[in-house]
Amino acid sequence: MDKAAVLTHILRSKVRSTCLGGDSPVSVISSKKYIPALTAEAQDHESMSSVDHAIRGALSDGTRLVVLVGPEGSGKTTALQKLLVDWAKGEHLHNFSFVFHFQFKEMDSLEGQLSLETLIQYSRHQVHSVLRVVERPDDALFVFDGLDEYSHSLDPAGRALCSDASQAASAPLLLVSLLHGSLLKGAAFLVATRPTGNLKFLSGARVEALGFLKPQREAFFNSFFADSSVASRALLHMERTLGFYDFCTSPRFCWTVCFVYRSLIDSNAKLPETLSQLFVEILSHLIQSTSLTQDWNRKLVLALGRMASYCFLDKHSRCTKEQINSFGFQQFLTAFAPFLRVEAELETVSFRSQLMQEFVLALAFFLDGSEYEDVEKVLDKHKGAAKFLDLFLSGLSEPEQHRPLETLVGELDPDQMKGFRSWLKSGSEETLKGYDKNKHYRCFRLLHQVQNASLVKEIVPPLAHACIYHRNPGLQDCVALSYVIVCLGERDRLSVSGATVIKEMMEVLAPALSLSHVVELSDNSFQTEAVPRLASAVSSGVTRELNLTRSHLGDEKLKRLCAGLKDSKLHRLNLGSCRLTAACCDDLLSLLTSEISQLQALEITFNQIGDRGFKKLCKAMHSPLCRLQELQMQTCDLTAASMEDFAAALCSGHSQLRKINLTHNTVGDSGVKALCNALKHPFCKLQSLTLYDCGLTGACCSHLKEALMSEHFSLLELDLSLNDLGQEGALMLCQGLSRPGCPIRSLSLTRCELTQTVFKELGSLLRSGSCQMMFLLVGLNKVGDEGVRPLWDAVSHPSCSLEELNVEMTRLTDACVEDLCAAVRGSRTLKRLELRNNSLTDAAVPAVIQAMRDNPNMEELK
């Protein structure tokens, strides 16, 4: 087909773009309103790769088969027509002299034996072009649109494919021969389709059509609405409120939303909050356009419902005139035109939109119970084909939402309404008892469509909503989840993980976050733009604790977070494993010293903070504005070099720090010396110090002893586990602990190379009457039965106040059972005993269990 003929053929096309009308693809192209649809790659990469560019690139590189795949309304047909117009105008695809354009649905109706020449003639292409393309197939491009509407298979297996252009064959065989390179070898093909089973038979380059992302939607809305402020309002509402973000990529859907919004905005009406409400508006508009009576409107909707069900069940995208008459359309003549696409040449009709197809089926279900089984059977029957039927049923079940339609089609069947509401309540309650997150998401979506807060409170029991946890939610899931939480009100905890958190997701979750005292967003990946919205949501509500563990924020995103949290009421912030460095500590310093900040606990474990970063945090503790009481810094690359600064901060007179965890940092003996100087200072208020695996030796214990002997020493908890203190160091520690009035309540010396002598001294300490120790952990010290015996003697002593004892892996045997049982029975305070990983046998178990039963204070035995 030559360029002039192609241009004429395309420009004559008058295809209606949506069920509400709208510009045809060719009018969009001609009026220069065309906005290129994007490929799926654009969603995952910064480059905005358009469908047009991807197709032209593939065809220019010599690819002979390009398949354009995308959902309904994603801009495939418009992109093809734009490509044809550009070629005809000489702007692109200069490597092709001939372009032929076909619709698969037209090919579907061809019967009998045809030659390639006849096939092309049938599609209104010129004969002389056909003869020339047979001689020069490399110069030809065949464009086929709508493979999903083609009922024949493209599988070449078991067929004798054609290779002679003059050979007569069936249309399906000619198409298979063309697409698989047997006929007109060297010609190029471009096939557009929705997802369909025939795709597996096409092995060419694949272009995934996505549609519109944010910039394209903004351009579209601005071109539709004359007032830019109205355009912004409409776009914002569609993306944040409606909860069908997945559809927003569809250019066709964007046009539909714009049309409905313009009508509602012009009349000062409320914009729809759900997909169901949107389609109530659309269907109301279409029904009013028919100018029928209420009774005839009802019959029309019932006929549409029958056709919708038939098309879903028999997987027919189109119906013949005889078929539609059997549904009851014969009495309406052309009244169904707004709802259906009429193919005059093929004498068939089809729904313009699958969403409309599902919506009219849902409405028909509520109009006449005699035609439909109960809701469970209807949903099961249409399962797999109708994806949104349960959502539309939910929306229409609420009187406030279906009332506009009742004025047009009459009252909905009360028995059908009652039956559906019963199914929704019982099904939701059962779903929420389980742990299937996908079912939970679907349940929340159904409740969101209903838009009835009282129903949500009735269905979602307190046990189910006390702590709602969800992993890897999509944006629509977040919309529904946020709606349910807002209905339920203030809550203890909200946990969302495993998601890529984009700005729009954070915007729809914001109301739910603001209502949650504890917000856990661990194991998520945050887009930069989402972080300020998170900070705003947390700052504006009741949130007291924010957990962002393993969220890979990095320093730049944390800067934005800290800037937004300065006015928050947060008490605890967890930033563990967030890929932070020393650079972030300036922002944390600013946050901690903000006049309004209430931050009391900060966890930045498993980050490369280093000494330089820690020194910056120490500056915060010098400020009277800093309220920090707890600091978790496990595995932060700290050394003794920063301990002097930390000690100075503790002694500053302004530090309120009560607890610090320095696990897995190389503090060393010299670092402990600096800390001990602070522990002797009257201004130091530290109560808990964890130095687990900090490279300490017995040499540090002389400094600890001095600190313990100080009247200003305030520690209640001391953890020195996984350090080689040895006998000499531990004995010095015991000397310090023996000071009357020593405040230590909890001591952890797990795997510190302790000996029997040390255990004997600890036993003596516990019996002394001056020791206030309640928790003692001395596991992984290989002292055996004899070594632990002094502790058993101490536990049963009336002066011992021990509540928890851990002697895991100390090489105990059955020989200790008698002493152990006597200790458990005799203790007035012991509640928990840890005995794991010792050589006790089954024979020892009954006696130990009985001893535990004999002591009413005992709560836990491991």
C-alpha positions in Angstrom: 0.0 0.0 0.0 1.6 3.3 -1.0 1.9 6.2 1.4 -0.9 8.3 0.1 -3.3 5.3 0.3 -2.2 4.5 3.8 -2.7 8.1 5.0 -6.2 8.2 3.4 -7.1 4.8 5.0 -5.9 5.9 8.5 -7.5 9.3 8.4 -10.9 7.9 7.5 -11.0 5.8 10.6 -13.8 6.9 13.0 -13.3 4.3 15.7 -14.9 5.4 19.0 -12.2 5.4 21.7 -14.3 4.7 24.8 -17.9 3.9 25.8 -18.5 7.6 26.6 -17.2 8.7 23.2 -14.0 10.6 23.1 -11.5 11.4 20.4 -10.6 8.6 17.9 -6.9 7.7 17.7 -6.6 9.4 14.4 -8.2 12.7 15.6 -5.7 12.6 18.6 -2.9 12.3 16.1 -4.2 14.9 13.8 -4.9 17.5 16.5 -1.3 17.1 17.8 -2.7 16.0 21.3 -0.8 12.7 20.9 1.2 11.7 24.0 3.4 8.6 23.4 2.6 5.6 25.6 5.6 4.2 27.5 7.0 0.7 27.6 7.0 -1.4 30.8 10.7 -0.7 31.1 10.0 2.9 32.0 8.5 1.8 35.3 11.7 0.3 36.5 14.2 2.7 34.9 14.7 6.4 34.8 14.6 6.5 31.0 11.1 7.2 29.6 11.2 4.7 26.8 8.1 5.2 24.5 6.3 2.4 22.6 6.9 4.4 19.4 10.6 4.6 19.9 10.9 0.9 21.0 9.0 -0.3 17.9 10.9 1.9 15.5 14.2 0.9 17.1 13.4 -2.8 16.7 12.3 -2.5 13.1 15.3 -0.3 12.1 17.7 -2.9 13.5 16.4 -5.5 11.1 14.1 -7.4 13.5 11.5 -9.2 11.3 8.8 -9.7 13.9 7.9 -7.2 16.6 5.1 -8.0 19.1 3.5 -5.1 21.0 1.7 -6.5 24.1 -0.3 -4.4 26.6 -3.6 -4.4 28.5 -6.8 -2.9 27.4 -6.6 0.8 26.7 -2.8 1.1 27.0 -2.5 3.0 23.7 -1.5 0.1 21.4 -3.9 1.0 18.5 -3.1 4.7 18.7 0.6 3.9 18.7 0.2 1.7 15.5 -1.8 4.4 13.7 0.8 7.1 14.7 3.5 4.8 13.3 1.6 4.4 10.0 0.9 8.2 9.7 4.6 9.0 10.4 5.6 6.5 7.7 3.1 7.9 5.2 4.4 11.4 5.9 8.0 10.2 5.3 9.1 10.9 8.9 10.1 7.4 10.1 10.7 3.8 8.9 12.4 4.9 5.7 13.7 1.3 5.2 10.1 0.2 4.2 8.6 1.0 0.8 5.3 -0.8 1.5 3.2 -1.0 4.6 0.0 -3.1 4.9 -2.4 -2.6 7.8 -4.8 -5.4 9.0 -7.3 -6.0 11.8 -7.2 -9.6 13.1 -11.0 -9.5 13.7 -11.5 -8.9 10.0 -9.2 -11.8 9.2 -11.3 -13.9 11.6 -14.3 -13.6 9.4 -12.7 -14.7 6.1 -13.8 -18.0 4.7 -12.8 -20.2 1.8 -9.6 -20.5 -0.1 -7.7 -17.3 -0.7 -4.4 -16.3 -2.2 -2.1 -13.7 -0.6 -3.1 -11.3 -3.3 -6.8 -11.8 -2.6 -6.2 -11.5 1.2 -4.5 -8.1 0.7 -7.2 -7.0 -1.7 -9.9 -7.8 0.8 -8.2 -5.4 3.2 -8.5 -2.6 0.7 -4.9 -2.6 -0.4 -3.8 -2.0 -4.0 -3.0 -4.9 -6.3 0.1 -3.4 -7.9 1.6 -3.0 -4.5 1.0 -6.7 -3.8 2.8 -7.7 -7.0 5.8 -5.5 -6.2 6.1 -6.7 -2.6 6.3 -10.3 -3.7 9.4 -9.3 -5.7 10.8 -7.2 -2.9 9.6 -8.7 0.5 12.4 -7.0 2.5 10.8 -3.7 1.7 7.4 -4.6 3.2 6.0 -4.2 6.7 2.7 -5.9 7.7 1.0 -4.4 10.7 -1.6 -6.5 12.4 -3.8 -5.2 15.3 -5.9 -7.1 17.8 -4.4 -10.6 17.9 -6.5 -11.2 21.1 -9.6 -10.9 19.0 -8.5 -13.7 16.6 -10.1 -17.1 17.3 -7.7 -19.3 15.3 -4.4 -20.7 16.5 -1.0 -19.4 15.2 0.7 -22.7 16.0 2.6 -23.8 12.9 3.0 -27.4 14.1 1.4 -30.0 11.9 0.6 -27.6 9.1 1.9 -27.5 5.6 2.8 -23.9 5.4 2.5 -21.9 2.2 5.6 -20.5 0.4 4.0 -19.5 -2.9 2.2 -16.1 -2.9 -0.2 -17.2 -5.6 -1.1 -20.4 -3.7 -4.7 -20.5 -2.5 -5.2 -21.4 1.1 -7.4 -20.6 4.1 -6.9 -17.2 5.7 -5.6 -18.8 9.0 -3.0 -20.8 7.1 -1.9 -17.7 5.1 -1.5 -15.8 8.4 0.5 -18.5 10.0 2.7 -18.8 6.9 3.3 -15.1 6.9 4.1 -14.7 10.6 6.4 -17.8 10.6 8.5 -16.6 7.6 7.4 -19.3 5.1 5.5 -16.9 2.9 7.2 -13.6 1.8 10.4 -14.6 3.6 12.2 -11.4 4.6 9.1 -9.3 5.2 8.7 -7.5 8.6 5.7 -7.9 10.8 4.3 -5.8 13.7 1.6 -7.5 15.8 -0.3 -5.7 18.6 -2.4 -7.6 21.1 -3.6 -7.9 24.7 -2.2 -10.9 26.5 -3.4 -14.0 24.7 -2.5 -17.7 24.3 -1.4 -17.1 20.7 1.7 -15.2 22.0 3.5 -18.4 22.7 3.7 -19.0 19.0 5.4 -15.7 18.2 9.1 -15.6 18.9 10.0 -12.1 17.7 11.1 -9.0 19.7 8.6 -8.2 22.5 7.6 -4.6 23.4 5.5 -4.4 26.6 3.1 -1.4 26.5 2.6 0.2 29.9 0.8 3.4 29.0 1.1 6.6 31.0 3.3 7.4 34.0 3.0 10.5 36.1 4.5 13.0 33.5 2.3 11.7 30.7 -0.8 11.8 33.0 -0.1 15.4 33.9 0.3 16.3 30.2 -3.0 14.5 29.4 -5.0 16.1 32.2 -3.6 19.5 31.3 -4.7 19.1 27.7 -8.2 17.9 28.7 -9.0 20.6 31.3 -8.7 24.3 30.3 -8.0 25.3 33.9 -4.6 23.9 35.1 -5.7 24.0 38.8 -8.7 21.8 37.9 -6.5 19.5 36.0 -4.1 19.2 39.0 -7.1 18.6 41.4 -8.5 15.9 39.1 -5.2 14.1 38.6 -4.4 14.2 42.4 -7.8 12.8 43.2 -7.5 10.0 40.7 -4.1 8.9 41.8 -4.5 9.2 45.6 -8.2 8.5 46.3 -9.8 6.2 43.9 -7.6 3.2 44.6 -7.3 2.0 41.1 -3.8 3.2 40.4 -3.1 0.2 38.1 -5.7 1.6 35.7 -4.1 5.1 35.7 -1.5 3.9 33.2 -4.3 3.4 30.6 -4.7 6.4 28.3 -8.3 5.3 27.7 -9.0 5.1 31.4 -7.5 8.6 31.9 -9.9 10.0 29.3 -12.9 8.3 30.9 -12.0 9.6 34.3 -11.5 13.1 32.9 -14.9 13.0 31.2 -16.7 12.0 34.4 -14.7 14.4 36.6 -15.4 17.4 34.3 -19.1 16.7 34.5 -19.1 16.4 38.3 -16.8 19.4 38.8 -19.0 21.5 36.6 -22.0 20.6 38.7 -20.2 21.0 42.0 -20.8 17.3 42.8 -18.6 15.0 44.9 -16.0 13.1 43.1 -16.1 9.3 43.3 -14.1 7.5 46.0 -14.0 4.0 44.5 -14.1 2.2 41.2 -17.7 1.2 41.8 -18.7 4.9 42.3 -17.0 5.8 39.1 -18.8 3.2 37.1 -22.1 4.2 38.7 -21.5 7.7 37.2 -20.5 6.2 33.8 -23.5 3.9 33.6 -25.9 6.6 34.7 -24.7 8.8 31.9 -25.0 6.1 29.3 -28.5 5.0 30.5 -29.7 8.6 30.4 -28.4 9.0 26.8 -30.9 6.2 25.7 -33.9 8.3 26.7 -35.8 5.1 27.7 -38.3 4.6 30.5 -37.2 3.1 33.8 -38.8 -0.3 32.9 -37.0 -0.4 29.5 -33.8 0.7 31.1 -34.1 -2.3 33.5 -34.7 -4.7 30.6 -31.7 -3.3 28.8 -29.3 -3.7 31.7 -30.6 -7.3 32.2 -29.9 -8.0 28.5 -26.4 -6.5 28.9 -25.9 -8.7 31.9 -26.8 -11.9 30.0 -24.4 -11.0 27.2 -21.7 -10.1 29.7 -22.0 -13.5 31.4 -22.1 -15.3 28.1 -18.9 -13.6 26.8 -17.1 -14.4 30.1 -18.2 -18.1 30.3 -17.7 -19.0 26.6 -14.7 -16.7 26.2 -16.3 -14.8 23.3 -15.1 -11.3 22.8 -17.8 -10.7 20.1 -21.4 -11.9 19.6 -23.4 -12.3 16.4 -26.8 -10.6 15.7 -28.6 -13.9 16.4 -26.8 -14.3 19.8 -27.6 -10.8 21.0 -31.2 -11.2 20.0 -31.3 -14.3 22.3 -30.2 -12.0 25.2 -33.2 -9.7 24.6 -31.7 -6.9 22.6 -34.1 -7.3 19.6 -36.6 -4.9 21.3 -34.0 -2.1 21.7 -32.9 -1.5 18.1 -30.0 0.9 18.5 -30.4 1.7 22.3 -27.5 -0.5 23.2 -25.1 1.4 21.0 -23.5 3.4 23.8 -22.6 0.2 25.7 -21.4 -2.0 22.8 -19.1 -1.7 19.8 -20.9 -2.5 16.6 -18.8 -4.0 13.7 -21.2 -3.4 10.8 -19.0 -5.2 8.2 -18.6 -8.3 10.5 -22.2 -8.1 11.8 -21.0 -8.5 15.4 -21.1 -6.5 18.6 -18.8 -6.5 21.6 -18.3 -4.6 24.9 -16.1 -1.5 24.6 -14.6 -2.2 28.0 -14.2 -5.3 30.1 -14.6 -3.2 33.3 -18.0 -2.1 32.0 -18.8 -5.7 31.1 -18.2 -6.7 34.7 -20.1 -3.8 36.1 -23.3 -4.4 34.2 -23.1 -8.1 35.2 -22.8 -7.1 38.8 -25.8 -4.7 38.5 -27.9 -7.3 36.6 -27.2 -9.7 39.5 -28.9 -7.3 41.9 -31.8 -6.5 39.6 -33.2 -10.0 39.2 -32.5 -12.9 41.6 -34.4 -15.3 39.4 -31.8 -15.2 36.7 -28.8 -15.7 38.9 -27.7 -18.3 41.5 -26.3 -17.2 44.9 -23.2 -15.0 45.0 -20.8 -17.8 45.7 -21.8 -19.7 42.7 -21.9 -16.7 40.4 -18.4 -15.7 41.4 -17.1 -19.2 41.1 -18.7 -19.6 37.6 -17.0 -16.4 36.4 -13.7 -17.0 38.2 -10.7 -16.3 36.1 -12.5 -14.3 33.5 -14.2 -11.5 35.6 -11.5 -10.0 37.8 -13.4 -7.2 39.4 -16.9 -8.7 39.7 -16.7 -9.2 43.5 -15.5 -5.6 43.9 -18.4 -4.2 41.9 -20.9 -6.4 43.8 -19.5 -5.0 47.0 -19.8 -1.4 45.9 -23.3 -1.9 44.5 -24.4 -3.6 47.8 -24.3 -0.3 49.6 -27.6 1.7 49.2 -25.8 5.0 49.3 -23.8 4.0 46.2 -26.4 2.3 44.1 -29.2 4.9 44.7 -28.4 7.0 41.6 -28.9 3.9 39.5 -32.2 3.0 41.2 -33.8 6.1 39.9 -33.0 4.9 36.3 -33.5 1.1 36.5 -35.8 0.7 39.5 -35.2 -0.9 42.9 -32.6 -3.6 43.4 -33.7 -7.0 44.6 -33.6 -6.9 48.5 -33.1 -10.6 48.7 -30.1 -10.4 46.5 -28.7 -7.5 48.6 -29.3 -9.4 51.8 -27.7 -12.6 50.4 -24.6 -10.7 49.2 -24.1 -8.8 52.5 -24.3 -12.1 54.4 -21.7 -13.6 52.1 -19.4 -10.6 52.5 -19.6 -10.6 56.3 -19.1 -14.3 56.8 -16.4 -14.6 54.2 -14.5 -11.6 55.5 -14.6 -12.8 59.1 -13.3 -16.2 58.0 -10.6 -14.7 55.9 -9.3 -12.5 58.7 -8.9 -15.6 61.0 -6.3 -17.0 58.6 -2.8 -15.8 57.6 -3.1 -15.6 53.8 -2.1 -12.0 53.0 -3.5 -12.1 49.5 -6.9 -13.0 50.9 -6.6 -10.3 53.5 -5.8 -7.7 50.7 -8.9 -8.8 48.8 -11.0 -8.6 51.9 -9.9 -5.0 52.5 -10.5 -4.1 48.9 -14.1 -5.4 49.1 -14.7 -3.4 52.3 -13.1 -0.3 50.6 -15.6 -0.6 47.7 -18.6 -0.7 50.2 -17.5 2.6 51.9 -19.3 1.8 55.1 -17.2 2.4 58.2 -19.8 0.8 60.5 -19.6 -2.4 58.5 -15.8 -2.4 58.7 -16.0 -2.2 62.5 -18.5 -5.0 62.6 -16.5 -7.3 60.4 -13.0 -6.7 61.5 -12.7 -8.0 65.1 -10.4 -6.3 67.7 -8.0 -9.3 67.6 -7.5 -9.0 63.9 -6.9 -5.3 63.8 -4.9 -4.8 67.0 -1.7 -5.3 64.9 -2.3 -5.5 61.2 0.8 -6.8 59.4 1.2 -6.9 55.6 4.0 -7.9 53.4 4.7 -6.7 49.8 1.4 -4.8 49.2 0.6 -3.1 45.9 -0.7 0.5 45.8 -4.3 -0.6 45.6 -3.8 -2.8 48.6 -2.4 0.2 50.5 -5.5 2.2 49.5 -7.8 -0.4 50.9 -5.6 -1.1 53.9 -5.5 2.6 54.8 -9.3 2.9 54.4 -9.9 0.0 56.8 -7.5 1.3 59.4 -9.0 4.8 59.2 -12.5 3.2 59.8 -11.2 1.3 62.8 -9.4 4.3 64.3 -6.3 4.7 66.5 -4.3 1.5 66.9 -1.2 0.1 68.6 0.8 -1.0 65.6 0.9 -1.0 61.8 3.5 -3.1 60.0 4.2 -3.1 56.2 7.3 -4.8 54.8 8.8 -6.1 51.6 7.5 -3.3 49.4 9.0 -0.7 47.0 7.5 2.4 48.6 6.8 5.1 46.1 5.5 8.5 46.8 1.9 7.7 45.9 2.0 4.6 48.2 3.1 6.7 51.1 0.5 9.3 50.4 -2.4 6.8 50.6 -0.9 5.1 53.7 -0.4 8.4 55.5 -3.8 8.5 57.3 -3.2 5.0 58.6 0.3 5.7 59.7 -0.9 8.8 61.6 -3.3 6.6 63.6 -0.7 4.0 64.6 1.4 4.3 67.8 4.1 2.0 66.4 4.9 2.1 62.7 7.1 -0.8 61.4 8.3 -0.3 57.8 11.3 -2.7 57.9 12.6 -4.5 54.8 11.2 -1.9 52.4 12.9 0.0 49.6 12.0 3.7 49.6 11.9 6.1 46.7 13.4 9.4 47.6 10.2 11.3 47.1 8.3 9.0 49.5 10.5 9.9 52.5 9.3 13.4 53.2 5.7 12.1 53.0 6.5 9.5 55.5 8.0 12.0 57.9 5.0 14.2 57.5 2.6 11.4 58.3 4.5 10.3 61.3 4.8 13.9 62.6 1.1 14.7 62.2 -0.3 11.8 64.1 0.0 9.7 67.3 3.1 7.7 66.2 5.7 7.3 68.9 7.9 4.6 67.4 9.2 4.3 63.8 11.1 1.2 62.7 12.9 1.4 59.3 15.3 -1.6 59.8 16.8 -2.9 56.6 15.1 -0.2 54.5 18.4 0.8 52.8 17.8 4.5 53.2 21.3 5.8 52.8 22.5 9.2 53.9 20.6 11.3 51.4 17.2 9.9 52.2 17.9 10.0 55.9 18.7 13.7 55.5 15.1 14.2 54.2 13.7 12.1 56.9 15.4 14.0 59.7 14.3 17.3 58.3 10.7 16.2 58.3 10.9 14.6 61.8 12.1 17.7 63.7 8.5 18.5 64.8 7.5 14.9 65.4 6.5 13.3 68.7 8.6 10.3 68.0 10.1 8.6 71.1 11.9 5.8 69.3 13.6 5.6 65.9 15.1 2.4 64.5 17.5 2.8 61.6 19.3 -0.6 61.8 21.0 -1.8 58.6 20.0 1.3 56.6 23.4 1.7 54.8 24.3 4.8 56.8 27.7 6.3 57.2 29.3 9.0 59.3 27.8 11.6 57.0 24.3 11.0 58.3 25.3 12.0 61.9 25.1 15.7 61.2 21.4 15.2 60.4 20.8 13.0 63.4 22.6 15.6 65.5 20.2 18.3 64.2 17.2 16.1 64.9 18.3 15.2 68.4 18.9 18.8 69.4 15.7 20.2 67.8 13.7 22.3 70.3 10.6 20.2 69.7 12.2 16.7 69.3 11.0 14.1 71.8 13.3 11.4 70.6 14.4 9.2 73.5 15.7 6.0 71.8 17.8 5.7 68.6 18.9 2.5 67.0 21.5 2.7 64.3 23.0 -0.8 64.4 24.8 -2.4 61.5 25.7 0.9 59.9 29.2 2.2 59.1 29.0 5.1 61.5 32.6 4.9 62.7 34.3 7.0 65.3 33.9 10.2 63.3 30.1 9.7 63.2 29.8 8.7 66.8 31.7 11.8 67.9 29.0 13.9 66.2 26.3 12.1 68.1 28.2 12.7 71.3 27.9 16.4 70.6 24.2 16.1 70.8 24.4 14.7 74.3 26.1 18.0 75.4 23.0 19.9 74.5 20.2 20.5 77.1 17.7 20.0 74.2 18.8 16.4 73.6 16.4 13.9 75.3 18.2 10.7 74.2 18.0 8.0 76.8 18.8 4.9 74.8 21.4 4.4 72.0 21.8 1.1 70.1 25.1 1.0 68.2 25.9 -2.7 67.6 28.4 -3.2 64.8 29.0 0.4 63.9 32.8 0.3 63.3 33.6 2.0 66.6 37.0 1.9 68.4 38.6 3.3 71.5 39.2 6.5 69.6 35.7 7.8 70.1 35.3 6.6 73.7 36.9 9.8 75.2 34.3 11.9 73.4 31.5 9.6 74.6 32.8 9.8 78.2 32.9 13.6 78.0 29.3 13.6 76.8 28.2 11.4 79.7 29.9 13.8 82.2 28.6 17.0 80.6 25.7 17.5 83.0 23.2 17.6 80.1 23.3 13.9 79.0 20.1 12.0 79.8 21.5 8.8 78.3 20.5 5.7 80.4 21.3 2.8 78.1 24.0 2.1 75.4 24.7 -1.0 73.4 28.2 -1.2 71.9 28.1 -4.9 70.9 30.6 -6.0 68.2 32.6 -2.8 68.3 36.4 -2.8 69.0 36.2 -0.7 72.1 39.2 -2.5 73.7 40.6 -2.1 77.2 41.7 1.6 76.6 38.1 2.4 75.5 36.7 0.8 78.7 39.2 2.9 80.8 37.7 6.1 79.3 34.1 4.8 80.0 35.0 3.9 83.6 36.2 7.4 84.2 32.8 8.6 83.2 31.0 6.0 85.3 32.7 7.5 88.4 31.5 11.0 87.6 28.5 12.3 89.6 26.8 13.7 86.4 26.8 10.3 84.6 23.3 8.8 84.6 24.1 5.6 82.6 22.2 2.6 83.8 22.8 -0.1 81.2 26.1 -0.8 79.4 26.6 -3.6 76.8 30.1 -4.4 75.8 29.4 -7.8 74.2 32.3 -8.9 72.0 34.2 -5.7 72.2 37.8 -7.1 72.2 38.2 -6.8 76.0 40.7 -8.7 78.2 41.2 -9.0 81.9 43.3 -5.8 81.8 40.1 -3.7 81.7 38.7 -5.2 84.9 40.9 -3.1 87.2 39.2 0.0 85.7 35.7 -1.6 86.0 36.5 -2.5 89.6 37.4 1.2 90.4 34.2 2.3 88.8 32.1 -0.3 90.7 33.6 0.9 94.0 32.7 4.5 93.3 29.7 6.0 95.2 28.6 7.7 91.9 28.4 4.4 89.9 24.9 4.1 88.6 24.9 1.1 86.3 22.1 -1.4 86.9 23.0 -3.7 83.9 26.4 -4.7 82.7 27.1 -7.1 79.8 30.7 -8.2 79.2 29.9 -11.4 77.3 32.2 -12.8 74.7 35.3 -11.1 76.0 38.4 -13.0 77.4 38.3 -11.6 80.9 39.8 -14.8 82.4 40.0 -15.7 86.1 42.1 -12.8 87.2 40.0 -10.1 85.5 36.7 -11.7 86.7 37.9 -11.9 90.3 38.7 -8.2 90.3 35.2 -7.6 88.9 33.8 -9.6 91.8 35.7 -7.4 94.3 34.0 -4.3 92.8 30.6 -6.0 92.9 31.0 -6.8 96.5 30.8 -3.2 97.6 27.8 -2.7 99.8 25.2 -0.7 97.9 26.6 -1.7 94.4 23.5 -1.1 92.2 24.2 -3.9 89.6 21.0 -5.9 89.1 22.0 -7.7 85.9 25.4 -9.2 85.0 26.2 -11.0 81.8 29.5 -12.9 81.6 28.7 -15.4 78.9 31.8 -17.1 77.4 34.3 -15.0 79.3 36.8 -17.8 80.1 35.6 -18.0 83.7 36.9 -20.7 86.0 35.6 -22.7 89.0 37.3 -20.2 91.3 35.3 -17.4 89.7 32.0 -19.3 90.1 32.8 -19.9 93.7 33.4 -16.1 94.2 30.1 -15.3 92.4 28.3 -17.8 94.7 29.8 -16.1 97.8 28.7 -12.7 96.4 25.1 -13.9 95.9 24.9 -15.1 99.5 26.5 -12.1 101.0 23.3 -10.2 101.7 24.7 -7.0 100.2 24.4 -8.1 96.6 21.2 -6.9 94.8 21.8 -8.9 91.7 18.6 -10.4 90.1 19.9 -11.6 86.7 23.1 -13.6 86.2 24.2 -15.0 82.8 27.3 -17.2 83.0 26.7 -19.7 80.2 29.4 -21.0 77.8 32.0 -21.2 80.6 33.2 -24.8 80.8 33.3 -25.3 84.6 31.2 -28.5 84.9 29.1 -29.7 87.8 31.7 -28.7 90.5 32.1 -25.3 89.1 28.3 -24.5 89.1 27.7 -26.1 92.5 28.5 -22.8 94.4 25.7 -21.1 92.4 23.2 -23.8 93.4 24.1 -23.3 97.0 23.7 -19.5 96.6 20.3 -19.8 94.8 18.7 -21.5 97.8 20.2 -19.1 100.3 17.7 -16.8 101.9 19.9 -13.7 101.2 20.0 -14.4 97.4 17.7 -12.3 95.3 18.4 -13.9 92.0 15.4 -14.2 89.7 17.1 -15.5 86.5 20.1 -17.8 86.1 21.7 -18.8 82.8 24.2 -21.7 82.9 23.8 -22.9 79.3 26.6 -25.0 78.0 28.6 -25.2 81.2 29.1 -29.0 80.9 26.5 -30.0 83.5 25.6 -33.7 83.8 23.0 -35.7 85.7 25.4 -35.6 88.7 24.3 -32.0 89.4 20.6 -32.8 89.5 20.3 -33.2 93.2 21.9 -29.9 93.9 20.0 -28.2 91.1 16.6 -29.5 92.4 17.5 -28.5 96.0 18.3 -25.0 94.7 15.1 -24.6 92.8 13.0 -25.8 95.7 14.8 -23.7 98.2 14.8 -20.4 96.3 12.4 -17.7 97.3 13.0 -15.6 94.2 14.1 -17.7 91.2 11.7 -17.5 88.3 13.7 -18.5 85.2 16.4 -21.1 84.7 18.4 -21.7 81.4 20.0 -25.2 81.2 20.2 -25.8 77.4 23.1 -27.5 75.7 24.3 -29.4 78.7 24.7 -33.2 79.1 21.6 -33.8 81.1 19.8 -37.0 80.1 16.2 -38.1 80.0 16.6 -39.6 83.4 17.2 -36.2 85.0 14.1 -34.5 83.5 11.4 -35.8 85.9 13.2 -34.7 89.0 13.9 -31.2 87.5 10.3 -30.8 86.4 9.0 -31.8 89.8 11.3 -29.4 91.5 10.0 -26.6 89.3 6.4 -27.6 90.2 7.2 -27.6 93.8 8.3 -23.9 93.7 5.3 -21.6 92.9 7.6 -18.8 91.9 9.1 -20.7 88.9 7.9 -19.5 85.6 10.3 -20.8 82.9 12.7 -23.7 82.6 14.7 -24.3 79.4 
